Amino acid sequence: MQVVSNSFMRVPPDVTLTVVDAGPDVADDWIAERVQPGDIVVTNDIPLASRTLKAGGAALGATGKAFTESSIGAALAQRELMEHLRSFGEVGGGPKPFSAQDRSRFLSALDAAVMKAKRS
């Protein structure tokens, strides 16, 4: 397991931390350039999820939402619409707080993604 970040963070001893330069999308670019079939990328960044799918990897959101080839187009379109609305001040705020249900859903989806990757 590997965590990619643009700053140091504590990770468990069995996790590799890769620190990349700071800047927009530097960590995303590092990940996308190295994704291989069978890899699972956990991200809420929809463009990174799209790049992951194109590379043959699996993309999973932090709340357990699996991004798929059939859902990524709509997710990208919704992201663009929300960016447009935010630029006009029509929408504010961020995602709702992470809940126990989100954690449970994520762990279940991650387990399913790992099992699928092992079968492939």
N, C-alpha and C positions, 0 to 999 in steps of 0.2 A: 504494500500500500504506500502511496506517495501523496504528500500534500505540497502544492505549489503556491507560493505566496511572494509578495514583493516586500515583506518584512519578516523578521524572525518571529516565530511563535513556538510555544511548547507543544510537542507532539509526543505520543507514547513511544517507548523505546523501539517497538517493532515497526514504526512508521518512518519513512524517509522524508525529510523536509528539504525541499529545493527552494532557495530564495533567489528570485530573479530581480532584475533592475526595476525600479519604480517607474510608473508611467501608465498611460491608458492602454489597456489590453495586452500589456507585456506578458503577464502570467497566462492569459487566455491564449495568446499566440504560441507560447512555449508548450502549453498542453496540446493545442490543436495540431502543431507540427509533429507531435510524437504519438498521437493516438493510433492504436492498432486495433484490428478486429479482436474482440474479446475483452477490451478495456472498458471499464465503467467510469464515467466522469460524473461526479456529483457537482451540479452547478445550478444556479438560478438565472444564469446569463443565457438568454435564448439564442443569440448568435453563436456562442460557444457550443451550446447543445446542437445546433444545426451543423456546425463544422465537425463535431464529434460523430454525428450520424453519417455524414458524408464520408468520413474516414473508416466507417465500419464499426465504430464503438457504440456503446450504449450510453444514453444520457438520462440522468435522474435528477429531479429537483429535490431540494432539501425537505420538502413536505411529502415526498414519495411519489410525486407526479412523474411518470415515465414519459419522456419525449420520444415520439415515434416518427417514422417517415410520413405517416398519414396525419399527424397532428402538428408537426413543426411549422408548416406553412401558415396555418391559422394562428399559431403562437407568435410567429414573426410579424404577421399583419396586425395583430392586436397590440404588440409592443410598439410598432410604428404609430398606430392610432393614438395610443396613450402618450407617447412622446410628443406628438403633435398637439394634443389637448393640453399637456403640461406646459408647452411653450407659450400657449395663450392664457395660462393661468386658470384653465377650466378644471383641472384636476390637481389635487395636492395629496400630501401624506404618502405613506408607504404601505407595505404589506401588513396584514394583521399580525399580532404577536404569535410566536411559535407555541403551539399547544402540545399537551400530552398526546392527543390524537394524531397530531402531525408527526411526532416522534415515532409513534407506533406504526403509522402508515409508511413512514420512511423506512423503518427497519424491515418491515414486511416486503416492501418493494425492492430494497437492497438485497435481501435474501433471495428473492425470486430472480433478480438480475444476475447474481453470482451463480445460482444454480443453472440458469440458462447459458451463461458463459462457459461453465464447466462442461456442459453437454456438447457445446459446439467444438 
